[in-house]
Structure formats: structure tokens, C-alpha cells
Amino acid sequence: MNHIIFGGTLDPIHNGHIRMASFASKKYSAKVVFFPNKSPRWKEPLTDIEHRLNMLRIALKDADFAYEIDDYEIKKESDINYTIDTVKYFKDKHPSDNLYLLIGADQVNKFDEWKDALETSKLAKIIYSSRPNYEISKENVQNFHMESMEFEESGDISSSDIRMLKSLDLNQDVLRYIEDNKLYYIGKIAKYVT
């Protein structure tokens, strides 16, 4: 069986994530395994892991592709999650399966800075999506045998755009969850609403 590891803070998960996962699942005939990060290497999540996990479950409930959510990184005791550990964990669990690691264009250019990047690229095929007007490091693509999925978002959406109310390209039930739990921009707006 084919599996695609898709990790990240998902703070919050948005439709860009879902479109990318759906495309990858269909292209590689694979189940997408979401690994929400408890404490990622590059950035501090703004929202508690329980909220992020709840939003992920809500966003995926009507997904048109095979998926599962794995809480390995959430349950880990270590302060920082490294992708190499997640890849090894999954490879041990499914030794005979084809494994892909799905990353965004921004991470392609940083990949050489990842812990045990070369070993990671040998255990899992690195696949990535492009971003409009975003130049990809050809050196990293070559050195780590990465493959473009030939999928490019029509817009350049990010979780930070959602948090700052620059975009609302996310599942309507997730939007409702954000409002109900006063996450991100809702806390700022609430100050001005009676």
C-alpha cells in the first residue's frame, strides 16, 4: 500500500491543505496520514493541540480521499518533533509499504537544514507542491531526489493568512469552530463588538 505523510502545525488546517492532500492521494493512489505537530522545529503554534486536532477532524469529515490521523507526534515526550523520527516510526509500522513525504514549496528550500535530511529522503520519497511566483531550490530537489506533484494552488494561501483574517479559504464548520472558541482573529474582533 502507498502512504503519504503530511505533517505540520495545521494552525489552522485550511482548504489549501485539503486540496493538496486530495490531489496527492489520487495521484499516488495513497492514503494520506496526517501527523499534527505538538511542538514543531521551526515555529511555535499559536493554538493548543486539542483545538488544532478538533479542526483537523472537522475539516476531514467529508474528505474525498483516503486518510487517517496519527497522534504519534502529539504523544511523544520530547520537546521538539523531528520528521526523521516520524518517518522511522511509520516505516517500522509499515515496512513493506511505499512511503511519501508531502511538503510545501517553502520547506523544499529549507530541506537541507532538516535533521537527517538525507536519511529522511532515502526512507520516504519527498513530494512537494508549488506556489505561484515561488522559486524552488533546484539543488535541494536534485540532492534529495524530490518530485513535484505538478500541483499548484491557484492562490497563495497560508495558515497565517487565516489567523490574520487575510483569507477565509477554509471549511465552514472549521470557521464556525474558530468563532465558537474565539481563536485567532476572533479574540481581536471581540474587543470591538458589544
Beta strands, then each sheet from edge to edge (+ up, - down):
strand 1: 2-8
strand 2: 30-36
strand 3: 67-69
strand 4: 98-103
strand 5: 125-130
strand 6: 147-152
sheet 1: 3+ 2+ 1+ 4+ 5+ 6+
end
